[in-house]
Amino acid sequence: MTEQHLLTGRAPAIAPADVRTVACIGAGVIGGGWAAHFLAAGYDVVAWDPAPDAERRLRDLVATAWPALEDLGLAERAAIDNLTVVATLAEAVSGADFVQESAPERLDTKVALLAEIAAAAPPGVVVASSTSGYSMTEMQTAAATPERLVVGHPFNPPYLAPLVEVVGGERTAGWATEWASAFYTEAGKTVITMDTELPGFIGNRIQEAAWREALHMVGAGEATVAQIDQAMTSGPGLRWAFFGPCLTFHLAGGEGGMAHMLDHFGPALKYPWTRLESPELTPELRDRMVEQTEEVAAGRSITRLIAQRDRRMIAVLNALAEVDRAEAAEAREQETP
Ligand SMILES: NC(=O)c1ccc[n+]([C@@H]2O[C@H](COP(=O)([O-])OP(=O)(O)OC[C@H]3O[C@@H](n4cnc5c(N)ncnc54)[C@H](O)[C@@H]3O)[C@@H](O)[C@H]2O)c1
């Protein structure tokens, strides 16, 4: 096989829109969550997991998730009965149009398992790993057909959180990354296709920065777990659900937007507000932030963005208040003799 052939690989077996059957390999928290998502999106799901109690856990997880999925709206042919649990990996992947691997986060397990899946799956079928942080380059080393292996990193629970981060390894063919991104989009996910293999991808790096700082504050006795969770859910977390940290800070700059925010608060990057080293706010970084934020703002004025932010914050607060009221009513019913 020439180097060129290795990089371009085979053509995909099927168009993303024609996928009918998805194999879920590993069916714990994430594999089970993927199974629930694919079932709700109208696919047949074939699952395999070596644990003796895996089928019971999987069926319980899907049954628990189903009412929320019904509320969100099921695809036309969606049914819990479209889930089959099989006894071997080969049986699970032999008839699959796409494979989602969600085994434990250990590199040796992933390397061996992805090689086994690649040997058993039909030619041209794309195989995605749910890994939280390994690169596909390190996981695809033992596979005979590495060109069709990609990372498809979800957020928990995969049946509710829309995000999937897709990235290939050094030996992944471009068509496989494109195919996976198109397929996940068909299946109702919000896809970020990354060109660079970044440890932890994007979402985890942002989450991990906040997490490490929280651990430092608790460790140093500076803040309690309750204070940290309250600060996040009543403050930044509420806004990050819809605008993200960059567009949020665009509004921290008033009429001057991101440019004013960086020029005004840039020196604060040097204050000891986090244990993480801040990047140097070079003119290039400043301009890149301003330009890319303007792209995200897509012509919306600051006034319009503020109105959009406020409506969304009120929607989230109202939705949470409704859940609180329903739970309080349930608790009262349970207390009533
Ligand atoms: N939990 C999260 O929040 C989260 C989020 C995103 C991605 N992930 C990633 O998803 C993957 C699965 O994590 P999880 O949280 O579902 O773990 P989990 O422990 O809940 O599930 C792992 C499952 O894999 C099974 N398993 C063990 N050995 C296996 C093998 N050789 N082949 C196939 N299955 C095997 C186990 O029986 C178990 O059911 C990991 O790569 C993890 O990093 C987890």
The ligand as a Gaussian input file, in Angstrom:
#p B3LYP/6-31G(d) Opt

LIG

0 1
 N      -18.422000       9.942000      31.336000
 C      -18.304000      11.059000      30.649000
 O      -18.750000      12.139000      31.064000
 C      -17.627000      11.031000      29.275000
 C      -17.853000      12.119000      28.403000
 C      -17.308000      12.059000      27.107000
 C      -16.556000      10.966000      26.717000
 N      -16.347000       9.927000      27.592000
 C      -15.554000       8.785000      27.107000
 O      -16.441000       7.728000      26.803000
 C      -15.774000       6.465000      27.004000
 C      -16.603000       5.604000      27.930000
 O      -16.702000       6.249000      29.187000
 P      -17.911000       5.945000      30.183000
 O      -17.979000       7.134000      31.099000
 O      -19.102000       5.513000      29.431000
 O      -17.316000       4.714000      31.004000
 P      -18.153000       3.520000      31.710000
 O      -17.214000       2.905000      32.685000
 O      -19.473000       4.014000      32.199000
 O      -18.446000       2.523000      30.511000
 C      -17.459000       1.772000      29.894000
 C      -18.105000       0.482000      29.392000
 O      -17.165000      -0.201000      28.590000
 C      -17.277000      -1.590000      28.892000
 N      -16.012000      -2.228000      28.524000
 C      -14.980000      -2.636000      29.310000
 N      -14.018000      -3.181000      28.562000
 C      -14.444000      -3.125000      27.267000
 C      -13.893000      -3.544000      26.030000
 N      -12.705000      -4.104000      25.969000
 N      -14.620000      -3.359000      24.915000
 C      -15.843000      -2.761000      24.949000
 N      -16.407000      -2.347000      26.091000
 C      -15.708000      -2.515000      27.238000
 C      -17.602000      -1.655000      30.359000
 O      -18.219000      -2.895000      30.692000
 C      -18.530000      -0.457000      30.529000
 O      -19.882000      -0.820000      30.366000
 C      -14.386000       6.810000      27.528000
 O      -13.479000       6.859000      26.475000
 C      -14.590000       8.197000      28.124000
 O      -13.395000       8.938000      28.175000
 C      -16.878000       9.923000      28.842000

